[in-house]
């Protein structure tokens, strides 16, 4: 079942896409001829890739049919592919593999990065961004709610605690794969959100999707109500109507 809801995800398209644009701006390639956007989602960042390198052959790959339905309306010249990253390889090696906010969903990162490295030609580069905010209240409170007696059995193992490692771990993975030019940094964005329960609405489009894949109907509504009450006590709406949502992310760029 496709658990992704493109409309929910796009509610915060501006702050969601900014890290991807920041990553793209740091890619040290002048004229790549072939590019893969892994986990392209709705395709908005794939269009930004196209704008920077209009001459390149670009493939946007995602496993969500709902996301790709949005993407296919944007640009018919981009090759939109529905596939599972862990089982897919391009027909031939490429100059750049770009991945924004995707790999945190996949386990065994040494194997994942080895697979990505296998997609690149001998001068190719990879550019990856992942959230690294899993110790933030938004995620801690989600796990605490899932661990309560009412939910513990049905949600056991659904939410991973630390899917993204420390920067030094990724340096080691990339160095072991033969990359010699490695640039890794972290940024904490302060997202200024508006509306009712904006942090809840944000995570409905991403971090809550594993819970939504398990809980339906009244059970889902009850879980969300319990979790939302905790979020409101932590992410308090300011007098000007905004809610501040700090969000840390890790960026990786590597070339051989």
N, C-alpha and C positions, 0 to 999 in steps of 0.2 A: 504494500500500500504506500502511495506517495504521501508522506506526512507533511510535505511543505505546502504552504499557502503563500503564493506570490503576493497577493494583495496585502496580507498582514505584514510580510517582510518589507514591503515598499512604504509602509506608513512612516518609516524613519529613513527614507532613502538618502537624504543629505548626510547625516552623520554616519550612516552605515557605509556609504561609498567613499567618504573622505580618506580613510586609511588606505583603501585600494588605489586611489589617485596618488596619495603620498608615496606608496610603494612604486607605482609606475614611474613617477618622476625621477626615481633613483636608479632605474635600470640603465647600466652602462653600455648600451648598444646603440649604434648609429643607424644601421639599415638592415635589421634582421629580415630574412626572406620568409621564414616560417615560424609561426607562434601558436602555442596551445594555451588556452585559458581554461584551466582545470577548475571545475565547479563554477561555471560561468553564471549560474543562476538566471536572472532575468535578462542578462546580456548587456546591461547598462555600462559596466566597466569594459566589456569586450568592445563596445563602441569607442570608448576612450583609447583603447589599444589601437583600434583602426584609425582614429584621428591622428595619433602620433606616428604610426607607420602605415600609411595608406597603401603602400606598394606590397605589403606582406600578405602571404597566404595565412589566414587565421582560422583556427578551429576552436569553437566554444563547446566544451564538453560538460555535461551535468547528468545526474541520474534522476532528476525530478522532471516529470513530464509537465507539471503545472508551471514550473519556472521556464522551461524551454518553450512552452506555448507563447509566453510573453516575448522571449528572446527572438523567436522566428519572425515576429512582426516588425522587428527593428531593421534587419539588414539581410537581404537574401544572398549577398556575396560571401557572408561568413558561413562556414560549414558547421552547423549546429548538430551535435551528436549526443544522443542519449545513451549513457554507458556508465558502468561502475569502474571507478579509477583503479581499484585493486585487480581488475580483470581486463583492462583495456590498454592497448599500446597503439601509437600512431603507425601508419604504414611505413614511414621513414623518419629518421632522426630530425629534430628541429633545432632552430637557433635559440628559442626562448620558451621556457615553460613558466607560466604565471599562475599564481594561485592565491586568491584573496579569501580569507576566513572560511576555509574548507577543511584543511587537514586535521583540525582539532576533533573532527567527527570520526576519524579513522585511527584505530589502534596500531601498534607495532611501527612506530615512526622510523626506526632504522630500515625496515623493509620498504616502507612507503617511499622514503627518500631514495633508496636504491632503485626503486621502480621509476621514479621521476628522472633520476640521473641516466637511466637507460633510454629515456626518450630523447636525450640531447645529443647533438653531434659533438665532435671533438672540441669545438670552440663555443659551444652553447652555454647559456646562462639560465639559472633558475631564480625566480623571485617569489617569495612566499610571505604572507602575512597571516598570523593567527591570533585570536584573542588569548590573553593570558591573565584573565581576571577571575579565575575560578575560586579564589579565596575572597572575593568581594561579597558583601552582604547579599546581593541579588542571587548568587549561587549558593552561598552557605545556607541561607534561609530556605531555598528550594530543597536542598538536601535534608535539612532538618525537618521540613514538613513531610517529605517522603519517608523519613525514618520514624514518624509517629505511628502508634499502634494501628490506627485505622488504615494506613497506607503501606506499612512496612513490608508485608508479605507480597502484595501485588507489584510494588515498585522496587523490590530488592534488586540491586544491580543495574537498574535502568539509567541512573545518573552516575557518570564517572567523576571521580573527585579531582584528579590531576591529569587531564588528557594532554596538556602541553608542558614540556619540561623546561628546565632552566636554560638560558642562552648557551652556557658552556657545553651542555649536552649536544646541542645542535652543531656547535662548532666541531665537536669531535666526530659526529656522524658525517658531516660534510667533508672534513679533512680525510677521514678514512675512505671516502668515496673518490678521492683524488682531486677534490677542489682545492685550489691554492689561493684564490682571491675570494675571501669570505668577509662579508660585511654584515654584522648583526647588531641591531639596536632595539630598544624598547621605547615606546611613547605611551603616556597616559593622557587620554583625551578627557576633557570635561564637557560631556554632552549636556546641553541646556535644553531640556524637554518641556513641552507644554501639554495641556490637556489633563483629563482625569486618569489617575493610575498609569502614568506614562511608562514607568519602568516595567510594570506588568505587561503593558501592551508591547513594549520592546521585546521582552523575553518570550512572549507568545509566538513571535515570528522566528525564534531561534532556539534558545536553551530549553524551553518548555516542550519542544516538539517530541522528544522521546516519551515524556509523560503523556502527551496527547495521543501518542500511538497506542498506549495501553489503556487509558481511562476514557470512557465515553459517557455521554448523557449526564445524569445527576451526579455520578461519581466525579466526573471531570469538574463540574461546576462546584462541587463541595471542596475539592482540592484547591481549585483556583481561589475560592473565597477564603480559605484558611491561609493560603500563601499571600494573597493580596493584603490581608490585614497586617501581616508581619512587614511587608514592604512599606506600607503607609507609615508605620511607626519609625522606619529607618530612613526612607527617602521622603522627607517632609516637604510639602509644597511651600515655596517661599511666598512672601506677601505680594510679589509681582506676578504670581501665577506660574512661575517656572519651577521645575524640579531638576536638581543637579545630579548627574549620573557619571561619576568617574569610571573610566574604562581603559584598562591597560592592554597593550597589544605588542607582539614581538614581530620584527621584520627580519627576513633573511634574504640576502642576495649573494650568489656564489657563481664563480667561473673557474674553469680549470686553468 
